[in-house]
Amino acid sequence: MFQKILIANRGEIALRVLRACRELGIQTVVVHSTADADAMHVRLADESVCIGPPPSRDSYLNIHQIVAACEITGADAVHPGYGFLSENAKFADILAAHNITFIGPSGDHIRVMGDKIEAKRTAKRLGIPVVPGSDGAVSDEKEARRIAAEIGYPVIIKASAGGGGRGMKVARNEEDLDVALKTAKSEAGAAFGDDAVYIEKYLEKPRHIEIQVFGDGMGRGVHLGERDCSLQRRHQKVWEEANSPALNAAQRSQIGETCAKAIADLGYSGAGTIEFLYENGEFYFIEMNTRLQVEHPVTEAITGIDLVHEQIRVASGGGLSVRQEDIRFHGHAIECRINAEDPRTFTPSPGTITHFHTPGGLGIRVDSGVYSGYKIPPYYDSLIGKLIVHGRNRVECMMRLRRALDEFVVDGIKTTLPLFRDLVGNPDIANGDYDIHWLEKYLAETAE
């Protein structure tokens, strides 16, 4: 097991990893920018190192400063959390060259799954169902028209190197296609430095289903069920739940076993999430995230397995602590991402939190790194906390969530709490009847 882990992140995820390290008896080092000097994870860590000014490129994305912090403190491993450098193959390679363990997969696996085109090819080779579309990057309008005619409109054009909705355009006919292709390539080049794009069949009313997987790097893999992440705005997840209201046990087992076998065959090490669009009983691969997900607590709630403990155990060479037959699913869990944003326009709302009170009681978990008097800096992601609720079934979980949202108090800034209070009372949400377009349509309708 590791002696000292450096946590190369900030906010609630840094605190989440720190707590896991404490439980395992591992010393912790956190890095921080000057803007985060008073952050909770900095206060609680055994050691902290300031690595630069507020801009991420000068601090949390500064690989050389982070490696230097490892060498100064004697950290023998780095946990990247999510975001920042968590899916940076170069970072993983540099750590390996300095005999520091990256708590995650190999740089090669990060590269493969970080390229959307290569990821799709790999998924297809491993037996994972994929969306019909181009086999690789689309070079020009003529090729795009041919592929679109073969798979049928509507189609969606996606950036090979990106995510988060950038470089992503829908075309419903040939006239739309030429404009969408040019726009997607331009956005992709500006956002990712790579204008390569590919084409897929566009599904009209899919759900977003993701499978949590773990590999030991030695040919074993398991799945820990699915999460439903269909409530989104601008392709960003807002509300996640496990298990999905749309799947039954047989579907869950079938797609889970497919993903677990693929991870084992790939020789993958650590946590990963294989994401799908799901429509009319069929799964279609979107991408694989080679890291811990923001929404991992809902999986922890229904399985009782600490995913960060597993990450650390696998990275240290200890293998997986569970076999597939040991994993059981209990009850239902929902996570709401509480952001420092206007609940309607989603405009960021940095500032000082004057009063912060979290809900409690059976089945309630809040992952947050803020406190009363904390000043939210304007430089980073707007997530201030996650409310995770667990119940014996979905009905109990929804009732508990409603109560917890009423108890949650964040004063001094705008937050998305009012939005979740609206959603928990909506009949479609109560019935689990929604898809990836539902939230944006709801917001548009209620804004009128």
Secondary structure as the mmCIF struct_conf table of DSSP 4:
data_model
#
loop_
_struct_conf.conf_type_id
_struct_conf.id
_struct_conf.beg_label_comp_id
_struct_conf.beg_label_asym_id
_struct_conf.beg_label_seq_id
_struct_conf.end_label_comp_id
_struct_conf.end_label_asym_id
_struct_conf.end_label_seq_id
BEND BEND1 GLN A 3 GLN A 3
STRN STRN1 LYS A 4 ILE A 7
HELX_RH_AL_P HELX_RH_AL_P1 GLY A 11 GLU A 23
TURN_TY1_P TURN_TY1_P1 LEU A 24 GLY A 25
STRN STRN2 GLN A 27 SER A 33
HELX_RH_3T_P HELX_RH_3T_P1 THR A 34 ASP A 36
TURN_TY1_P TURN_TY1_P2 ALA A 37 ASP A 38
HELX_RH_AL_P HELX_RH_AL_P2 MET A 40 LEU A 44
BEND BEND2 ALA A 45 ASP A 46
STRN STRN3 GLU A 47 GLY A 52
BEND BEND3 PRO A 53 PRO A 55
HELX_RH_3T_P HELX_RH_3T_P2 SER A 56 ASP A 58
TURN_TY1_P TURN_TY1_P3 SER A 59 LEU A 61
HELX_RH_AL_P HELX_RH_AL_P3 ILE A 63 THR A 73
TURN_TY1_P TURN_TY1_P4 GLY A 74 GLY A 74
STRN STRN4 ALA A 77 HIS A 79
BEND BEND4 TYR A 82 GLY A 83
TURN_TY1_P TURN_TY1_P5 PHE A 84 GLU A 87
HELX_RH_AL_P HELX_RH_AL_P4 ALA A 89 ALA A 97
TURN_TY1_P TURN_TY1_P6 HIS A 98 ASN A 99
STRN STRN5 THR A 101 PHE A 102
BEND BEND5 ILE A 103 PRO A 105
HELX_RH_AL_P HELX_RH_AL_P5 GLY A 107 GLY A 114
BEND BEND6 ASP A 115 ASP A 115
HELX_RH_AL_P HELX_RH_AL_P6 LYS A 116 ARG A 125
TURN_TY1_P TURN_TY1_P7 LEU A 126 GLY A 127
STRN STRN6 VAL A 130 VAL A 130
BEND BEND7 PRO A 132 PRO A 132
STRN STRN7 GLY A 133 GLY A 133
BEND BEND8 ASP A 135 GLY A 136
BEND BEND9 ASP A 140 ASP A 140
HELX_RH_AL_P HELX_RH_AL_P7 GLU A 141 ILE A 151
BEND BEND10 TYR A 153 PRO A 154
STRN STRN8 VAL A 155 ALA A 159
TURN_TY1_P TURN_TY1_P8 SER A 160 ALA A 161
TURN_TY1_P TURN_TY1_P9 GLY A 164 GLY A 167
STRN STRN9 LYS A 169 ALA A 171
BEND BEND11 ARG A 172 ASN A 173
HELX_RH_AL_P HELX_RH_AL_P8 GLU A 174 PHE A 192
BEND BEND12 GLY A 193 GLY A 193
STRN STRN10 VAL A 197 LYS A 201
HELX_LH_PP_P HELX_LH_PP_P1 TYR A 202 LEU A 203
BEND BEND13 GLU A 204 LYS A 205
STRN STRN11 ARG A 207 ASP A 216
BEND BEND14 GLY A 217 GLY A 219
STRN STRN12 GLY A 221 ARG A 233
TURN_TY1_P TURN_TY1_P10 ARG A 234 HIS A 235
STRN STRN13 GLN A 236 ALA A 242
BEND BEND15 ASN A 243 ASN A 243
TURN_TY1_P TURN_TY1_P11 PRO A 245 ALA A 246
HELX_RH_AL_P HELX_RH_AL_P9 ALA A 249 LEU A 266
TURN_TY1_P TURN_TY1_P12 GLY A 267 GLY A 267
STRN STRN14 SER A 269 GLU A 279
TURN_TY1_P TURN_TY1_P13 ASN A 280 GLY A 281
STRN STRN15 GLU A 282 ASN A 289
BEND BEND16 ARG A 291 ARG A 291
TURN_TY1_P TURN_TY1_P14 VAL A 294 GLU A 295
HELX_RH_AL_P HELX_RH_AL_P10 HIS A 296 THR A 303
HELX_RH_AL_P HELX_RH_AL_P11 LEU A 307 ALA A 315
TURN_TY1_P TURN_TY1_P15 SER A 316 GLY A 317
BEND BEND17 SER A 321 SER A 321
HELX_RH_3T_P HELX_RH_3T_P3 GLN A 324 ASP A 326
BEND BEND18 GLY A 331 GLY A 331
STRN STRN16 HIS A 332 ASN A 339
BEND BEND19 ALA A 340 ALA A 340
STRN STRN17 GLU A 341 GLU A 341
TURN_TY1_P TURN_TY1_P16 PRO A 343 THR A 345
STRN STRN18 PRO A 348 PRO A 348
STRN STRN19 GLY A 351 THR A 352
BEND BEND20 THR A 354 THR A 354
STRN STRN20 HIS A 355 HIS A 357
BEND BEND21 GLY A 361 GLY A 361
TURN_TY1_P TURN_TY1_P17 LEU A 362 GLY A 363
STRN STRN21 ILE A 364 SER A 368
TURN_TY1_P TURN_TY1_P18 SER A 372 GLY A 373
STRN STRN22 LYS A 375 ILE A 376
TURN_TY1_P TURN_TY1_P19 PRO A 378 TYR A 379
BEND BEND22 TYR A 380 TYR A 380
STRN STRN23 LEU A 383 GLY A 391
BEND BEND23 ARG A 392 ASN A 393
HELX_RH_AL_P HELX_RH_AL_P12 ARG A 394 GLU A 407
STRN STRN24 VAL A 409 ASP A 411
BEND BEND24 GLY A 412 ILE A 413
BEND BEND25 THR A 416 THR A 416
HELX_RH_AL_P HELX_RH_AL_P13 LEU A 417 LEU A 423
TURN_TY1_P TURN_TY1_P20 VAL A 424 GLY A 425
HELX_RH_AL_P HELX_RH_AL_P14 PRO A 427 ALA A 430
TURN_TY1_P TURN_TY1_P21 ASN A 431 GLY A 432
TURN_TY1_P TURN_TY1_P22 ILE A 436 HIS A 437
HELX_RH_AL_P HELX_RH_AL_P15 TRP A 438 ALA A 447
#
